[in-house]
Amino acid sequence: MSESQLNGDLARADIVRLIPALRAFARTFCRNPTDADDLVQETLMKALANLDKFEPGTKLKSWLFTIMRNTFYTRAKVLGREAPGIEENVSGDTAVAASQEMAARAREVQRALQKLPPHYREVLTLVAILGESYETAAEICDCAVGTVKSRLNRARHQILQELGEETT
């Protein structure tokens, strides 16, 4: 057995021992465990294919980590160049819905809230938005629990009517 074969076999054994460290390092790049495992696998394939380029006497762990980091950044560049909106997106990233409709809807709701009488708006904010109990809202508004419930019901109906969503 030649010295280069012996060094290659030792390096392969060291690579196997370093797999847990590679997996931990991959998790710093990828939140998804499957993506991290894919990154480790690709790193190992590149390392084994280029084992002849590893210089004995240098740190194998650093060499592997460098391969992993470069592999990750190369992937990121490729994903950045993918055209958005392709039906079969290779990266698996989903398209982000346009936010204009949500922003317009939020403005409509805000206007509807402003049109409510102050005592309805106060109860709606306390119970529906802040999550306070009816009892706490009654204490804050200095009224009976039944009054809070009726104001809340009327406020909800008025909001739905203002938004054109009330079904009668």
N, C-alpha and C positions, 0 to 999 in steps of 0.2 A: 504494500500500500504506500503510495507516494505521500509526501508531506502535505501537498495541496489538498489531496483527498482527505487526509486526517484532519486538517484544519477545517475543511468544509463540513465534515461529519460533526466535529466539535461545535462549530458555529450553528449547525442545524439543531443540535441538542440544546444549545443556549437559547436559540430562538423559541423553541418549545417552552422552555422554562420562563421566558419573558411574555408569554401570551396573556397571563393575568394583568401584567403591567400595561400591555398594549390595550387591553379592553378598558382598563381604568382611564387611560389617556384618551381613548376614543370617545368616552363619555363626556369629556370636556368639550368635544366638538359637536357631538350629536346627542340630542335629548332622547330621541327614540332609540331604545336598546337594539332594535333590528338594524337600524342605520349604523349604529356603532359597531355591531358585529360585521356588517358588510365592509366597513372601513378597515377593520382589523384584517379581514380576509384578503382584501385588496392589497393591504400593506404587506402581508405575509407572502402573497404571490409575487409581488414586485421584489421583495427582499430575496426570496429563494431564486428568482430568475436572475438576479444580479449579485448573487453571493460572491462571485469571482471578483467583484469590484470592492468588496469589504476588505479593509486593510487590517490584518491581524495586529494586535497590540493597541488598537483604538477601541473605544467603547461601543459595543454592539447595540446596547440599549439606546444610546444617543443616535446611532445610525438609523435604527428602526423608527424612533420617534420622528426623526427628520423626514424619513420616507412618508410616514403617516401624515405629518403636517402638510407636506407638499402635495400629497394625494388629496387631502381634504380641500386645500385651497384651489387646486386644479378643478376639482368637482364644482366648487362654488363658482368659479369663473364660467364653466360650461353652463351651469344652471342659470347664471345671470344673462347668458346670451340667448337662451331659449326664447322663442317668440311667444308672448302671452296670447292666450285665446286658442291655441291649437287644441283640437278636439282630444287627441291622445297625447297629453303632455307627458313626456318621458320622466320628468322629475317627480310626478305625482302631486305637485302643488296644485291646489284648486284655485280657480279664478276668484277674485274678491269682488263681491257684489258692489255696485255703485252706491255711494252713500248719499247721493242727492235726494233720493226719495225719503230716506229716513230723516234727513235734516229738514226737509219741507214738512214732513209729518210732525216732527218735534215742534216746529214753529206753530203749526195749527193747534196742537195740544196746548202750547203755552198761551196762545191767544184765547182759547176756550177757557182755560183756567182763569185768565185775567177778567173774563166776562162774568164769572161767578160772583155772587154777593160775598163780601168778606167773611161772614160767619160760615158759609158753605165751604169756601176755599180753605179756611183755617182747619175745619174738621177733616176735609179731604186730605190735606197735607199731613196732618197729624196721624191719621189712621192708615190711609192708603199708601202714602209715600214714605213716611217715617216709621211706620209699623207699630205705632203706639196702640195700646188696648183701648177699648171703648171707655173703660173706667178712667184711665189716665187722661184721655182726651176730655172727658166730662169734667174732671178736676181742673184741667188747664183752662177750659172754656167757661168754667163756672156755670154748668148747666147739668141737667139730668142725663143719665145714660141713654134713655129713650130719645131725648132731643138730639144727641150725637148720632144715633142710628138713623133717625129720620133726615137730619141734615146731610149725612153721608149718602143716603139713598137718593135724595133730591139732587145733590151735587153730581153724582154719577150719571143720573138720567139727563141732567142739563148738559153735561160734557158730551155724552153720546149724541144728544140731539144736535148740539152745536157742530159736532164732527160729521153729522149726517149718518150715524150708524145705529141709531135707536130703532129697534123693531117694536112696533106696537101691536 
